[in-house]
Amino acid sequence: MITVYAISSKVKKYVYVGLTSNLEDRLNRHNSGYERTTRPYRPFDVIFTKGFSTRLEAREFEKYLKTTTGKRKILGT
């Protein structure tokens, strides 16, 4: 199963959307500073997850969540 996820920085106003087959490992990588893109915004909390059976479906939904409309859906605004 592929998971589309959104994480929110605990210290700055920043939301990151991604996909993974191992959410626990991926969150640890973000919080440990291994990911250059999210390093300045750590630590993170998971604020959204949704599972998909194929990577293609997950990628399409991830692209939607990265739009303004998609981020509003995640944040409830």
Secondary structure by P-SEA (a helix, b strand, c coil): ccccbbbbbcccbbbbbbccccaaaaaaaaaacccccccccccccccbbbbbccaaaaaaaaaaaacaaaaaaaacc
